[in-house]
Amino acid sequence: MLIFCVFFEAFIRTLIAFLSSPPLLCSEQPIFSTRAHVFQIDPNTKKNWVPTSKHAVTVSYFFDSTRNVYRIISLDGSKAIINSTVTPNMTFTKTSQKFGQWADSRANTVYGLGFSSESHLSKFAEKFAEFKEAARLAKEKSQEKTELTSTPSQESAPGDLQSPLTSESINGTDEDRVIANTPKHTEARAEPSQNALPFSHSSSSINKHWEAELAALKGNNAKLTAALLESTANVKQWKQQLGAYQEEAERLHKRVTELECVSGQTTVIKSQKTELNRTIEELELALKAKEEELERLKAEVESANEFRFQKDSLTQKLKESESRNLTLEAQLSDLEQRLESSQLEREAYRKSLRSLLELLDSKIFELTELRDTLAKLLEGS
């Protein structure tokens, strides 16, 4: 029963948060968009991921200028599958090279995003950290404003000290207690101390106000120092990422050179195929010539029955031609096998070339995205 109450309370909070913040407001503007597969943690097991979109959808950061709030929103058709407000307590975690997740306590769930490349994941994580820091600064500014409005004014009227609703008038101040406990002959000296009471309280309130201001300035100074250190660390991290991107670009250039060398080998294969075709044609012509010679020899044998000696010699020639025919047929079959093997090798080379071309296209696309990312980083810096 207790578990049911907890889940029901979380459901009511989620419903109130959803109703109080609709998916898109007029004051919200998209500031960053990407495409990813959206997942949510299974509410029953809290371990398995449940896909909420059948394909990659657009995931966008929105900024509400009226409330100074950042939100992550994703729509699958007309259905909002992500409606998460970025808070300073959130943390975006990279669980793999192309997958990241964060927990939303208001929605009582954990969101997961699967990206097509590691660069998209890194860009989304950078934006998450940036907007999280902006949300933290906005929250601190609002807290400072509330603290300034809640602090007492520098000047308080003397009559406020005599108000029946103050703690001093109810419990009595220290000086009133001293006066109450003193003998009656000191009543003449109590009057000047009561006249000096408003000034002492006003000066103490002024001191407290300036101490609060000094503490707030110290806190702001510490926050600015921390932000400066964090920005320096981010610059170092960006430099490391730039170096990694340059190494990757060099590796891709080497790969392109290797692919060009492989494509150059295809011309050699084509020339070998052309030579084999010419050899086959020559052998076919020779075979036809030998067949014609065989027919001629057969005709001579039929017409020279009375010439036994000539017949024997012609028979010997016939046997020799038949043996040569067999050798030619063997050569022809060998050449046919070589032709078939060359055709198979050609098909294999075509398949390998196609796969290499597809790989080259994907790498060129990644290089293009890398160039755009570097250009944006240079423009941003």
Secondary structure, DSSP 8 states (H G I E B T S, - for coil): -HHHHHHHHHHHHHHHHHHHS-S--TTEEEEEEEEEEEEEE-TTTSSSEEES-SS-EEEEEEEETTTTEEEEEEEETTEEEEEEE--TT---EE-SSSEEEEEETTTTEEEEEE-SSHHHHHHHHHHHHHHHHHHHHHHHHHHHHHHHHHS--S---HHHHT-TTSHHHHH--HHHHHHHHS-GGGHHHHHHHHHHHHHHHHHHHHHHHHHHHHHHHHHHHHHHHHHHHHHHHHHHHHHHHHHHHHHHHHHHHHHHHHHHHHHHHHHHHHHHHHHHHHHHHHHHHHHHHHHHHHHHHHHHHHHTSS-HHHHHHHHHHHHHHHHHHHHHHHHHHHHHHHHHHHHHHHHHHHHHHHHHHHHHHHHHHHHHHHHHHHHHHHHH-
